[in-house]
Amino acid sequence: MRSIRSLLAAAIVATTLGGIAAPVLAQPEWNINGRIEQIAERINRMETRGRLGHRDAREARDELQGIRESEARMRQDGRLDRRERENLERRLNRLDKRMVEERR
C-alpha cells in the first residue's frame, strides 16, 4: 500500500513539475531583430523631431548596421551562444542608453 502511495505521489510531483518546466523550455530564442528595429525606430523618431542631428542619427544607424553584421557572422554556425548573445545585448544596451541620453 505504501509503495502505491509513493508511486502516486511521485507521479503527481512529476506532472506538476512538468507543467512548470514546459513553458520555460518552450520560450522562443532571443529576438535581436525586434530589438534592433525598436532602436532604429527611436533613431528615426528622434531625428524627425529634431532631437537628434543628422550626423548623430547616421552614426547610430551605422552602429546598428555593425551589430547586424556581427550577429550574422556569429550565426554562421547556426546559433548564438550565451557569450555572443551577451555581447550583442551589451552593444544594443549601450546604443539604446545613448539614445535615451540624447533625448534629454
N, C-alpha and C positions, 0 to 999 in steps of 0.2 A: 504494500500500500504506500509506503514511504517513497519507494522508487518511482511510482506513478506520479505522486505529488511533485517530486523533484524534477521529473521529466516535464511535467506540465508547467511548472514554474520556469524552467529553463526555456521552454517554448514561448511562453509569454514574454520573457525578457528579450529573447532574440527577436521576436516580432516587433516589440516596442522599439528596440534599438535600430532595427532595420528601417522602421518608419521614420526615425530621426535622421539616420545617416544617409538615406537615399537622396533627400533634397540637397544635402551638402555635396555629395558626389556628382549630382546631376547639374551643378552650376555650370553655365557656359564659360568658355575661355574668355579671358580679359579682352575687351574690345578697344584696341588702340585707335582704330579708325574713328569711332564715335567721339573719343576724347579729342583727337586732332581736329575733327570737324567743329566741335564746340569752340575750341580755341580760335580756329580760322574765322568762325562767325563773329566772335568777340572782336577780333582784329578788324574785320570789315566794318562792324558797327561803330567801333571807336574812331576809325578813320573817317567814316561818313559823317559822324557827329562832330568832327574836329578835335577830338580828344587825343588823337594820335596822328602825328605828322606822316606824310607820305614816305619819307625815308625810314622812320621807325617802323611803319607798317610793312615796308618791303623787307627790312631786316628780320622782323618777326616771321614773315612768310617764308623767308629763306631758311630760318632756323627750323620751322615746321617741316619744310621740304627735306632738310637734313635728317630730321627724326624719321620721316617716312622712308628715306633711303636706308638709314641704319636698320630700321625694322625689317625691310625687305632683305637686306644682307643677312640679318640674324635668322630669318625664317628659311634660309636656303636649305636647311636640314629638315624642314617641315614643321618646326615648332619653335617656341620661345621657352628657354629655361628660366628658372627663377631669377638668376643673375641678370639675364638680358632684359627681362620684364622690369626689374627694379631699375636698371639703367635708363630704360625708356621712360618709366614713370618719373624718375628724378628729373630728367630733362624736360618733360612736359610740365611738371610742377614748377620748375624754375621759370619757364616761359609764362605759364599761367600767372604766377606771382608777379612777374614783371608787368603783365598786362593790367593786373589789379592795381599795382602801384602807379602805373601811368594814368590810370583813370582818375586818380585823386587830384 
